[in-house]
Amino acid sequence: MAIPVAENELCLQLASQADLDRIVATYNASIPSRLVTADLQPVTVDSRLPWFAAHDPTRRPLWLIVERDQYRGWLSLQSFYGRPAYDGVAEVSLYLEPIAQGRGIGRWALIELMARAPAYSLHTLLGFIFGHNLPSLVLFERLGFVRWGHLPHVANMDGVMRDLIIVGKKVG
């Protein structure tokens, strides 16, 4: 049984390039489940350097989720669609280490993100979640995200066509 986390033992820390090894390892660990990412093969640290560089700490940060000085996962904001009219919209990415899952850490991180979002001039947060990823859908929906889009059978996961659900929440 997972031990719930004490919220006062958690914090978000801005990631540095030196953290990219563990960020990539967490991401790659999620690939075999076919629940979280559309990547089907592990990515390399080198391939993620441009992605890391796109995370401006003043506009679209990438954070480490830390529990009592122990890395538990990462959380990021990415610009949506790349057009000026969408500057107030960001996509949320949340990846947790297996030890952190089911303990309320993801919930805490999303609540913290929603509180910080206006400081980044955001009015809307989006999540792109596979339709079969029920734990993530439940998590986001319990925090007030609403299903805004459904793209049926758009992801080919080893010959199984999967739906993509877009959830959104106004935050500012």
BALOBA-1460 file (C-alpha; in Angstrom, 3 decimals):
// residues 172
<rec num="1" residu="m" x="0.000" y="0.000" z="0.000"/>
<rec num="2" residu="a" x="1.287" y="3.448" z="-0.957"/>
<rec num="3" residu="i" x="1.970" y="5.869" z="1.863"/>
<rec num="4" residu="p" x="0.246" y="9.235" z="1.337"/>
<rec num="5" residu="v" x="2.558" y="12.209" z="1.185"/>
<rec num="6" residu="a" x="2.567" y="15.131" z="3.593"/>
<rec num="7" residu="e" x="2.105" y="18.232" z="1.448"/>
<rec num="8" residu="n" x="4.541" y="20.283" z="3.538"/>
<rec num="9" residu="e" x="7.289" y="17.826" z="2.536"/>
<rec num="10" residu="l" x="6.912" y="18.616" z="-1.188"/>
<rec num="11" residu="c" x="8.311" y="21.378" z="-3.352"/>
<rec num="12" residu="l" x="8.870" y="22.309" z="-6.967"/>
<rec num="13" residu="q" x="12.419" y="23.194" z="-8.016"/>
<rec num="14" residu="l" x="13.374" y="24.641" z="-11.371"/>
<rec num="15" residu="a" x="15.181" y="21.995" z="-13.390"/>
<rec num="16" residu="s" x="18.671" y="22.543" z="-14.741"/>
<rec num="17" residu="q" x="20.297" y="20.819" z="-17.679"/>
<rec num="18" residu="a" x="22.166" y="18.656" z="-15.141"/>
<rec num="19" residu="d" x="18.759" y="17.177" z="-14.199"/>
<rec num="20" residu="l" x="17.997" y="16.078" z="-17.743"/>
<rec num="21" residu="d" x="19.336" y="12.527" z="-17.199"/>
<rec num="22" residu="r" x="16.758" y="11.767" z="-14.509"/>
<rec num="23" residu="i" x="13.981" y="13.630" z="-16.312"/>
<rec num="24" residu="v" x="14.579" y="11.478" z="-19.387"/>
<rec num="25" residu="a" x="14.830" y="8.315" z="-17.264"/>
<rec num="26" residu="t" x="11.429" y="9.064" z="-15.699"/>
<rec num="27" residu="y" x="9.944" y="9.718" z="-19.125"/>
<rec num="28" residu="n" x="11.437" y="6.557" z="-20.598"/>
<rec num="29" residu="a" x="10.147" y="4.493" z="-17.672"/>
<rec num="30" residu="s" x="6.597" y="5.499" z="-18.661"/>
<rec num="31" residu="i" x="6.886" y="4.308" z="-22.272"/>
<rec num="32" residu="p" x="6.316" y="0.538" z="-21.778"/>
<rec num="33" residu="s" x="2.938" y="1.089" z="-20.077"/>
<rec num="34" residu="r" x="1.542" y="2.712" z="-23.244"/>
<rec num="35" residu="l" x="-0.568" y="4.919" z="-20.928"/>
<rec num="36" residu="v" x="1.228" y="8.238" z="-20.824"/>
<rec num="37" residu="t" x="3.220" y="9.068" z="-23.945"/>
<rec num="38" residu="a" x="2.962" y="8.434" z="-27.664"/>
<rec num="39" residu="d" x="6.670" y="7.684" z="-27.856"/>
<rec num="40" residu="l" x="7.080" y="3.963" z="-28.454"/>
<rec num="41" residu="q" x="10.861" y="3.733" z="-27.949"/>
<rec num="42" residu="p" x="13.088" y="5.353" z="-25.310"/>
<rec num="43" residu="v" x="14.366" y="8.842" z="-26.063"/>
<rec num="44" residu="t" x="17.921" y="10.031" z="-25.472"/>
<rec num="45" residu="v" x="19.147" y="12.919" z="-23.392"/>
<rec num="46" residu="d" x="20.665" y="14.465" z="-26.535"/>
<rec num="47" residu="s" x="17.329" y="14.263" z="-28.369"/>
<rec num="48" residu="r" x="15.649" y="16.118" z="-25.484"/>
<rec num="49" residu="l" x="18.094" y="19.052" z="-25.380"/>
<rec num="50" residu="p" x="15.969" y="21.265" z="-27.711"/>
<rec num="51" residu="w" x="12.862" y="20.385" z="-25.655"/>
<rec num="52" residu="f" x="14.709" y="21.340" z="-22.468"/>
<rec num="53" residu="a" x="15.925" y="24.602" z="-24.022"/>
<rec num="54" residu="a" x="12.335" y="25.528" z="-24.946"/>
<rec num="55" residu="h" x="11.438" y="25.647" z="-21.234"/>
<rec num="56" residu="d" x="12.011" y="29.278" z="-20.311"/>
<rec num="57" residu="p" x="11.855" y="29.523" z="-16.492"/>
<rec num="58" residu="t" x="10.113" y="32.907" z="-16.755"/>
<rec num="59" residu="r" x="7.349" y="31.728" z="-19.129"/>
<rec num="60" residu="r" x="7.220" y="27.919" z="-19.537"/>
<rec num="61" residu="p" x="9.119" y="26.354" z="-16.648"/>
<rec num="62" residu="l" x="10.217" y="22.780" z="-16.131"/>
<rec num="63" residu="w" x="10.234" y="21.761" z="-12.488"/>
<rec num="64" residu="l" x="11.469" y="18.821" z="-10.503"/>
<rec num="65" residu="i" x="8.997" y="17.488" z="-7.964"/>
<rec num="66" residu="v" x="10.922" y="16.927" z="-4.744"/>
<rec num="67" residu="e" x="9.834" y="15.186" z="-1.554"/>
<rec num="68" residu="r" x="12.173" y="15.681" z="1.421"/>
<rec num="69" residu="d" x="15.114" y="16.282" z="-0.934"/>
<rec num="70" residu="q" x="14.264" y="13.185" z="-2.992"/>
<rec num="71" residu="y" x="13.416" y="13.492" z="-6.674"/>
<rec num="72" residu="r" x="9.912" y="12.154" z="-7.404"/>
<rec num="73" residu="g" x="9.204" y="13.334" z="-10.955"/>
<rec num="74" residu="w" x="8.784" y="16.400" z="-13.098"/>
<rec num="75" residu="l" x="6.166" y="18.905" z="-14.189"/>
<rec num="76" residu="s" x="6.308" y="21.277" z="-17.135"/>
<rec num="77" residu="l" x="4.443" y="23.879" z="-19.098"/>
<rec num="78" residu="q" x="4.678" y="24.010" z="-22.881"/>
<rec num="79" residu="s" x="3.266" y="26.615" z="-25.205"/>
<rec num="80" residu="f" x="0.127" y="25.613" z="-27.046"/>
<rec num="81" residu="y" x="0.074" y="25.826" z="-30.825"/>
<rec num="82" residu="g" x="2.763" y="28.509" z="-31.150"/>
<rec num="83" residu="r" x="0.584" y="31.420" z="-32.246"/>
<rec num="84" residu="p" x="0.417" y="34.751" z="-30.354"/>
<rec num="85" residu="a" x="-3.330" y="34.544" z="-29.702"/>
<rec num="86" residu="y" x="-2.657" y="31.427" z="-27.608"/>
<rec num="87" residu="d" x="0.059" y="32.941" z="-25.394"/>
<rec num="88" residu="g" x="-2.161" y="32.527" z="-22.325"/>
<rec num="89" residu="v" x="-2.598" y="28.781" z="-22.904"/>
<rec num="90" residu="a" x="-0.149" y="26.048" z="-21.878"/>
<rec num="91" residu="e" x="-0.030" y="22.286" z="-22.039"/>
<rec num="92" residu="v" x="0.763" y="20.513" z="-18.775"/>
<rec num="93" residu="s" x="3.086" y="17.514" z="-18.634"/>
<rec num="94" residu="l" x="3.405" y="15.509" z="-15.420"/>
<rec num="95" residu="y" x="5.586" y="12.419" z="-15.035"/>
<rec num="96" residu="l" x="6.149" y="10.642" z="-11.730"/>
<rec num="97" residu="e" x="8.581" y="7.992" z="-10.587"/>
<rec num="98" residu="p" x="6.796" y="4.715" z="-9.723"/>
<rec num="99" residu="i" x="7.487" y="5.270" z="-6.000"/>
<rec num="100" residu="a" x="5.565" y="8.560" z="-6.183"/>
<rec num="101" residu="q" x="2.464" y="7.271" z="-7.959"/>
<rec num="102" residu="g" x="-0.790" y="6.874" z="-6.062"/>
<rec num="103" residu="r" x="0.384" y="8.931" z="-3.090"/>
<rec num="104" residu="g" x="-1.150" y="12.328" z="-3.883"/>
<rec num="105" residu="i" x="2.056" y="13.822" z="-5.273"/>
<rec num="106" residu="g" x="0.582" y="14.362" z="-8.737"/>
<rec num="107" residu="r" x="-2.487" y="15.994" z="-7.187"/>
<rec num="108" residu="w" x="-0.292" y="18.284" z="-5.100"/>
<rec num="109" residu="a" x="1.828" y="19.218" z="-8.142"/>
<rec num="110" residu="l" x="-1.213" y="20.132" z="-10.258"/>
<rec num="111" residu="i" x="-2.737" y="22.219" z="-7.461"/>
<rec num="112" residu="e" x="0.586" y="24.027" z="-7.040"/>
<rec num="113" residu="l" x="0.762" y="24.593" z="-10.792"/>
<rec num="114" residu="m" x="-2.765" y="26.022" z="-10.930"/>
<rec num="115" residu="a" x="-1.848" y="28.473" z="-8.159"/>
<rec num="116" residu="r" x="1.296" y="29.564" z="-10.017"/>
<rec num="117" residu="a" x="-0.217" y="29.721" z="-13.525"/>
<rec num="118" residu="p" x="-1.346" y="33.390" z="-13.411"/>
<rec num="119" residu="a" x="2.233" y="34.440" z="-12.579"/>
<rec num="120" residu="y" x="3.166" y="33.048" z="-16.005"/>
<rec num="121" residu="s" x="0.365" y="35.061" z="-17.676"/>
<rec num="122" residu="l" x="-1.693" y="31.910" z="-18.207"/>
<rec num="123" residu="h" x="-5.471" y="31.809" z="-18.271"/>
<rec num="124" residu="t" x="-5.925" y="28.256" z="-19.520"/>
<rec num="125" residu="l" x="-4.224" y="24.928" z="-18.832"/>
<rec num="126" residu="l" x="-4.592" y="21.900" z="-21.099"/>
<rec num="127" residu="g" x="-3.898" y="18.234" z="-20.625"/>
<rec num="128" residu="f" x="-3.563" y="15.745" z="-23.485"/>
<rec num="129" residu="i" x="-4.394" y="12.343" z="-22.011"/>
<rec num="130" residu="f" x="-4.967" y="8.970" z="-23.631"/>
<rec num="131" residu="g" x="-8.556" y="7.804" z="-23.221"/>
<rec num="132" residu="h" x="-7.406" y="4.547" z="-21.606"/>
<rec num="133" residu="n" x="-5.291" y="6.395" z="-18.991"/>
<rec num="134" residu="l" x="-8.046" y="6.419" z="-16.386"/>
<rec num="135" residu="p" x="-5.839" y="7.388" z="-13.400"/>
<rec num="136" residu="s" x="-4.717" y="10.595" z="-15.149"/>
<rec num="137" residu="l" x="-8.202" y="11.427" z="-16.419"/>
<rec num="138" residu="v" x="-9.620" y="10.995" z="-12.918"/>
<rec num="139" residu="l" x="-6.838" y="13.094" z="-11.388"/>
<rec num="140" residu="f" x="-7.314" y="16.019" z="-13.761"/>
<rec num="141" residu="e" x="-11.111" y="15.872" z="-13.640"/>
<rec num="142" residu="r" x="-11.147" y="15.818" z="-9.814"/>
<rec num="143" residu="l" x="-9.180" y="19.070" z="-9.959"/>
<rec num="144" residu="g" x="-11.763" y="20.742" z="-12.156"/>
<rec num="145" residu="f" x="-10.409" y="20.032" z="-15.640"/>
<rec num="146" residu="v" x="-13.212" y="19.399" z="-18.127"/>
<rec num="147" residu="r" x="-13.146" y="17.302" z="-21.282"/>
<rec num="148" residu="w" x="-12.899" y="19.764" z="-24.156"/>
<rec num="149" residu="g" x="-11.925" y="17.426" z="-26.943"/>
<rec num="150" residu="h" x="-11.967" y="13.803" z="-28.019"/>
<rec num="151" residu="l" x="-9.855" y="12.570" z="-30.888"/>
<rec num="152" residu="p" x="-10.904" y="8.969" z="-31.486"/>
<rec num="153" residu="h" x="-8.382" y="6.363" z="-32.591"/>
<rec num="154" residu="v" x="-5.533" y="8.760" z="-33.392"/>
<rec num="155" residu="a" x="-2.615" y="6.960" z="-31.694"/>
<rec num="156" residu="n" x="-1.391" y="3.610" z="-32.925"/>
<rec num="157" residu="m" x="0.013" y="1.881" z="-29.852"/>
<rec num="158" residu="d" x="1.442" y="-1.437" z="-31.064"/>
<rec num="159" residu="g" x="-1.450" y="-2.011" z="-33.432"/>
<rec num="160" residu="v" x="-4.117" y="-0.823" z="-30.982"/>
<rec num="161" residu="m" x="-5.735" y="2.483" z="-31.935"/>
<rec num="162" residu="r" x="-6.115" y="4.754" z="-28.905"/>
<rec num="163" residu="d" x="-8.171" y="7.878" z="-28.256"/>
<rec num="164" residu="l" x="-6.723" y="11.190" z="-27.113"/>
<rec num="165" residu="i" x="-8.740" y="13.258" z="-24.669"/>
<rec num="166" residu="i" x="-8.075" y="16.979" z="-24.279"/>
<rec num="167" residu="v" x="-8.948" y="18.397" z="-20.882"/>
<rec num="168" residu="g" x="-8.879" y="22.064" z="-20.020"/>
<rec num="169" residu="k" x="-9.280" y="24.412" z="-17.089"/>
<rec num="170" residu="k" x="-9.497" y="28.188" z="-16.811"/>
<rec num="171" residu="v" x="-7.042" y="29.411" z="-14.191"/>
<rec num="172" residu="g" x="-6.837" y="33.167" z="-14.558"/>
